Structure formats: C-alpha cells, structure tokens
Amino acid sequence: MLFDNPIYVGRPNVGDRAEFEALVDRIFESGWLSNSGPLVVELEARLADFLGVRNCVAMCNGTVALEIAARALGLTGEVIVPSYTFIATAHALYWQGLTPVFADIAKETHNLDPESVRQAITSETSGIVGVHLWGRAAPVDELQQIASEHGLRLMFDASHAFGNRHRGQMIGTFGEAEVFSFHATKFFNTFEGGAVVTDNDELAESVRLMRNFGFVDFDEVVYPGTNGKMPEVSAAMGLVNLDSIENVVERNRENHDAYRDVFAAETLVDLLLFDQRSGSNCQYVVIELAAGAVEYRDRLVADLHAENVWARRYFWPGCHRMEPYRTLFPESGERLPNTVDVAERVVVLPTGTAVTPDDCRLIGEFVVSRLRDYCAERG
C-alpha cells in the first residue's frame, strides 16, 4: 500500500489554530454567535478588498448563495448552465423554480462553449450561469457579449476560483455577480460557507435582504427571504485562513509541479495545466486519460483507492445524467458530446497542505505504472 493513512482530494486547508481559538474565545466573550456579527462583517470587508469588489455578502454556504443570487437577479424561465459542473449549480436554479438548460463545454478548457450557449437560447431564456471550472476563468468576454446581445442576466459560479485572475483581473469582478463556495473542501474555507460578490450596490442590498428573512429592521419584514447567514465561528475560520492563503497557494503550486514533472513525457495521461503567472490557486490536479487508456479510468480509480489514495471522478457523469434532469431532459446528452467525453476521461488527484510534493510524485508514478500495466495486459 502506498500510504498508511488515507490521502483525499479536498482535505481541508487550515490556518493557524491558536489564532482561530483566540477568535473563538472572542465569540464566546461577546455572546454574538450569528446575525451578522463583528467577525462576519470583518470577513466581508477583507474579502471585498482582496477581490477588488464593492460588495461581499457572506452566506451559510455556496448553494444558498447561488439560489439567492439567482433570485436577486430576477431570473425566470430557462437559465443556461454547463452540465459539467457540481450538481449544486443546477440544483440551485431548479430549487428557485427555474429550468436549467445544459450547454456543452470546450474540450480544451472544460468551460462553457460560447457557441453551444448561443444555440441553447430560446424565447424563455433569462440568464446564463458560467462556471470557472478548476479555477480556470470561463470565457467571460464571449459570455458577456452573448448576454448583452440577447438581454440576458449573467452571473458566475466561482466556487473553484477564489484568488484566481483572468488577464490580470481578479475573478469575482465579472458579470453582474459572482458566487463563491467556502466549503471545507475548497482551497479557501470557512468550515462551511459562501458569498455573493458584486459591484452592483442595489443588487447587493437585495441579496442582504434575502439572506435574513427579508428583515429591514428588528420587526419589519419586506420580502419573503430565507436564512442564509454565516455564523461567527465560520467567519473566524475564514479570517484565519485568509491570513495563510499564500502558504496554501505555494504548497499547491509545488504539488502541481511535482505531478507535472512525472506526467510531462507520458502519452497515456495529460495533466491540465494552469497559467500560474495569472494567479492560479492550483486547487485541483486534473488528469485526462488518453484515448488508449480511457477504458481503464474506473479501474485506475479503484486501484488508487486500494492504495489509500482517494482520487475522484469529477464531475461524472454530468448533471444532465443525474436526477431529476435525466428524466426531465432525456435527449440532452445528444447536444453535449464534449461533456460526455470529458466526464469519461477525468480523474482528480489529491493536493493541498495535507499532501507533500514527494507524495504527489509517488502518486503520479503509480498512475503511470498502472496505466502501462493495463495497456500491456491488453497487448
């Protein structure tokens, strides 16, 4: 066995524990556990400054943040999304009574294909939700052009892209709003949490209203809102982790470089590369199996699990092949050939502060060795 203890994709990155415990002491001393406490307010201000936006509205999780953003934007009818994303992107729309319409991705980037988006527009389309998959920026300029041409609202699911840039501009500043997830498995986490960020002050005020039951005063409700508030203890974790974010980025880059060195000359597997000069967080290590090895993808994942390496098939099999969308839109896969192909090829390998570059080299060498063995068996 490669490792005595399990190595997971998405093991939490945690900052200075003593600093966190000091903040928790402050929470208990103040008696303010939730309802936009001082730590949440501080985290929102620091995140807004970090991202370069006017408004950051912290939430209990990224899914609720997506739901509230969609509602605040007034989306109706159909909303175009990628199928190759975490199911929450589609579910958040569906829970708001919207119909997610799945568009295809570009094979090279795994992000929305603008031409597929164009083809998906109907008279019922009200918006587009782009996803910065793996932290790579979606085609923001092309999607903005399409949205402007057709009078559509444009927002982004930026759950993978905290701290990343696109052509020098920080992700979080595109579209009418961007949504982050701060779940424990994310590069930057608050235990559980999320945020809506926007430069639209009116939209931000609507989002704040919706996350707190529609209250505008102690006893005045003006909208049927929900409970999307972030608790103080989550904000404490966020503040601590924000202080150590550069250390996490440095380790992610070291790990990614270690994998890259192993896979550089290997023809059976391609490592998805990032432009690290643009400010990538290198949160994900994504490999695609080549045509001659794709049939062994699931076998490889099982063999890695047997070695205590808990690699993952992301985002297999695609949202359009999960319920309720599989039943609602049984023919949608015919319009998504790249999504289907990529979903069958991808394996995500462990990284983060719980993994060392030596661990990554060992995992990478195991992957190469196993793929060669499988192909040799086939003859």
N, C-alpha and C positions, 0 to 999 in steps of 0.2 A: 504494500500500500504506500502511495506517495506521501500521505500526511496522516499523522496520528489523530489530529483534530480536524473537523470539517472546515473547509475554506469555501465561503459562499460568495456569490455575486450579490452585491448590495449590503455587505456587512457595514453597520453604521460607522461613520467617522465622528469621533467625539473629541472635543477640545479639552481645555484644562479643567479637570474635575474639581479641584479646590476652588477655582473661580466660580464654577457652576454652583457648588454647595454654598458659597458665600451669598450668591444671588438668591438661592432658595431660602436662606436664613432671612434675607431682607423681605421676601414674600410673606413668611410667617410673622415677622415682626409687624409688618404693615397690616396684615389681615385682609389684603386685597388679592384675591385669587383669580378673578376673571373680570369681565365687563370693562375692557379697555383700560387695564391697569397701567401703572407707570412704565413697567418693563415692555409691554406691548407697544406703547406709544414711542418709547426709545428705539425699539427694534424697527418700527415702521419708518422712523426718521432716518435711521442709519441705512436701512435698505434702500430707501428712496435716494439718498445721497450716493450710495455705492453704485446704483443702477443709472443714476442721472435722470430720474423722472420726478415729476412734481408730487405725485400721489402714490403711496403704497398702503393698501388696506389689507392687514393681516387677517387670515382666516383659520378656522379649525383644521381644514385640510384642503388639498388641491381640488378635489372633486366638487366640494361645495363652492369653492372659488369659481370653478368653471360654470356651475349652474347659475350662480348669482351674476357673473359677468354676462352670460347669455341673456338672462332676463333683463338686466340693466340696459343692454343694447337694444332691447325690444325685438329680438329675433322671433320670427314666426315661420310657419310652414316648413320648408326644407332648408337645411344647412349642410353645406359641402364639407366633408372631412376625409382624411385618409382612413383606409381600413387598416393599414399597417401602423398601428399605434396601440397604446394600452387601452383596454376596453373602457376605462373611465371617460375618455374623450367622447365616445359615442353615447355612453350611458348618461352623462351629464345633460346632453341635449335631449335624449329620449325622456328623461325624468321631467323636463320642462315642457313636455308635450310637443316637442319638435321632431322632425323626421331627419335623421342623419342620412345623407346621400354620399355614398362612398366613391371617392375618386382614386385613380391609380397613382403610383409613385414612380419616380425615375430610378432605374436600377443603380445608377452610379452613386446617388446620394441617399436613397431611401426616403426622400422627402417628396411632398406632393409634386406631381407633374402638372404644370400650368395648363397644358393643352387638354389634359383629362378633366381639369377643373372647368374649363370653358365648355366642354362637351356635356358636363353634368348640370349646367344651369338650365332651369325651366322658369316658367312664369311664377312658380311657387317659391323660388329660391330667395332667401332674405339675407344670407350671410355665408361666410367662409371661415372655418377654423383651421388655420395652418398649425403644423406641429414641427418644432425644431428637433427632429429626431436625432438621438445620440448626442445632442448638443450642437449639431451642425445646423446653421441657420436655414430655415425654409426659404424658398425663392420669394423673398419679401417684396422685391420691386415688381416682379411679374404679377404676384397675387394682388398687390395694391392697385396695379393698373387695371386688372380684371374687375376688382371691386368698384373702382371709380367708374369704369365704363358702364357697368350694369347697375349702379346704385345699390351695392351690397355693403353690409357691415363686415368688417374684417377684424378678427382677433386671433391671437396665437396661444397655443398651449406650449409654454416654455418650460415644462417640468424637467427636461433634461439639460437645460441650457443656462442655469444660473452662473453668472460670472463670465459667460462667453461673449464674444464680439462678432459682428459681421461688418467687414470693411471698415473696421475701426470704431463702429458704433455699437454700444452695448445692447445686447438682447434684453428686451424689456421696454424698449422705446419704439417698437414697430406696431403698426396697426392702430386700432382705437383703444385696445387694451391687450395686455399680456398676462397670462396666469402662470404662477409658479407653484410647484409642489415642494413642500419641505418635509416629506415623509422620511422615516428613519433610513430608508434605503437610498435616499438621494444624496448626491455629492455634498450639499449643504442641507442639514436637517434641523428641525426644531422638535424632535421626537415625532410629532405628527403636526402638520400644519400646511399652510399655503398662503398665497397672496394674489391680489389683483393689483396690477400697476398700470398707471395711465397718466398722460399729461392733460387729459380732459377733466377739468375740475368738476363740471356738472355731473359727468358720469361717475366720478369718484364719490361724490356726495350721495348719489343713488345707491352705489354699492355699499357704502357705510350704513345707509338707512336699512337696506335689505338684510344685512348680516345681523342686525339687532332688533328683529321682530317688527321693524317699521317705527320704532320709537324716535321721536324728535325731542322729547322731554321726559321727565320722570314718569308721567302718566298720560302722555299724549301719543297715540299711535296714528300714523297717517298712511300706512301701507301694510299689506299682508306679508311681512317679511318672515325670515326664518332665523335660526340660531346658528350663525356661522363664526362666532367669536373665537379667537385664540386665547387660551388661558395663560396666565402669567408664567407658569413653570415651563411652558413651551417657548415663550419669549426668552426666558433665561437661557435655555439651551441654545437658542438662535444667537443670542449676543455672544456667548462663549465661542460658539463655532465660527462666527464671523471673524472673531479675533485670530483664529488659527487657520483661516481659509487658505492662505498662501502655502502653509505646510502641507495641506491636503493636495493642492494642485501640484506641488513639487513631487510628492510621492506618486501621484497618478501618472505624471509625465515619465518618471523613472521606470515605473512598471510598464507603461506603454512602450517605451524604448526597448525594454528587455524583451517583450513579446515581438516587437518589430525585428530585432536582431535575429531571433530564432526563425521567424517566418519569411525573412527577406528573400531567400533563394528557393523557397518551397513552392512548387507548382500546384500542389493539391489544395492549398488554402490561401486565401487573400485576407490580409488584415486591413480593416477600414482605417484609413489614415486621417489625421486631423492637421489643420494648419495651426501649429502651436504658436506661431508668431501672432495670430489674430486673437489669442487669449482663450484658447480652448481649455476647459476643465478636465479633459481626457477622462471623463467619468465612466465611460464604457469601453470595454475591449471587445470589439465585434469582429468575428471572423466569418467569412463566407467560404463554404466548401466549393471547390471547382467541379465542373461537370462530371469529371471522372470519379469524384468522391462523394457527391451529394447523396447518393443512395445509402451511405453509411452514417449520415448525420445522427440519427437517433441511436445507433449502436455506439457511436463515439460518446454521446452524452451519457449513456448508461455506463460505459466503461470509466468515464471520468467520475461519475457518482460513486462507483465501486472503489475509487482511489481517494475518496473524501474530498473531491473537487466538485462542488455543486454548481456546475455550469448550467446554462439555461437556453431554451429555445425561445427567443424573443422574436416577434410577437405572434407566435404561431398559435392558431392557423390563420390569423387575421380576423378583425372584428366581424367582417361580413359572414364568416363561417361560425360565429357564436350566436347563441340565442339572446334576444328574440329576432335578431337580424337575419339569421339563416332561414328562418321560417317566413319572415316578412318579405325578404328580397332574395328569393332562391336563385335568381339568374344573375345576381350582381357580380359573381366571380368571373363571368364572361367578359366583363369590362375592366377587369383588374389583373391582366396577365403578369405584370411585373410584381405586383403584391404577392400573388400566388407563388411565383418563382423564388422571390427573395425569402419569403416565410419558410420555404423548404430548405434553404441553404444556410441560414444564420445560426451561429452559436455565440453566446456571450460568455466570456471568461472572467474570473474574479480579478478585482483590483481594489484599490483603496488603501487606507492606512493600516489595515489588518494584514496586508499582503506585502511581501518584500520583492524586490527585483529578482532575487535568487529563486523565490517561489515561482515567479512568473516564467523564468527560463525553464524550470523543471516542468511546469505545466505545458509550456509550448513544445518542449522536446517530446513529451508524452503524446501530445496531439499528433505531431509529425510521425512519430514512430508507429502509432496505432493506424493512422491513415495508410501508411506504406504497407503495413501488415495486411490490412483489409484488401488492398488492391492486389497484393501478392497472392492472397488466397484465391482471388478471382481468376488470376492467371492472365 
